């Protein structure tokens, strides 16, 4: 089976997806680039085609509005894009964190390459954390990711990780906009501007933690729980019955941390049942596919939907 993960590296305990090369803490970015498979460049070349009907060699012509992106190390093609497309290099993803790790106490925890180089990311712990109702701890991270296959803009966002189960959730600020900055590929990527736009500060995290604490105080009736789960897994009138059943089981005691005071019978517990299902149990071709979905794809959208629906319970 083909894998989405080309290469990746991490520090600390093995990530929930079980992938990557383990590093010791405080490694220089150059080591990260090598071990995470990010020590190459995205090169550009004009797109050419050969005229004729295939019976004889035709004329070689250039297709001006387009260019092909390819890897400098393997020369493998990555994608065909328009002439205005601005490349974000693997090196730029890691360099984004240089001052944050050297001056602001951030710690890179994972970085890597998906889809043969078409998608790149790095994730760093900010040093901020919070406690929800007793011993339920969450840590704050900043995720920076980009793609050169048209699937996403360069995106920087706050992400939380629940310690007891390693569930991940974007730090979306309900009714205040998301703590996310997106740079489209027809615009130059400017790390300084992205950091300013993201607001690398404690205010977003504090607001997010307040929201989660509010959810942990909201007791949920059985019918509310069923309605919540049904709404999350209903798309165009079609209900995913298996997903509903398993998420309900996670909520009712089979999920990691589901018996904690913060989660048992609460809106926060419902939210974490969905995030655990997406991150750890949702059907996927492998852990690398699940990682891609949970951070960037359908899984990430499901978790955002769950957070929005949970906040409606406390509106």
Secondary structure, DSSP 8 states (H G I E B T S, - for coil): ---SEEEEEEESS--TT--SEEE-TT--HHHHHHHTT--S-EEEEEEEEE-S-SSS---EEEEEEEEEEEETTT--EEEEEETT-----HHHHHHTTHHHHHHS--EEEEEEEEGGGTEEEEEEEEEEEEEETTTEEEEEEEEEEEESSSS--EEEEEEEEETTTTEEEE-EETTTEESEEEE-TTS---HHHHHHHHT-SHHHHHHHHHHHHHHHH-B--HHHHHHHHHHHTEETTEE-HHHHHHHHHIIIIISTTTTSTTTTTBHHHHHHHHHHIIIIIS--SSHHHHHHHHHHSHHHHHHHHHHHHHHHTT-
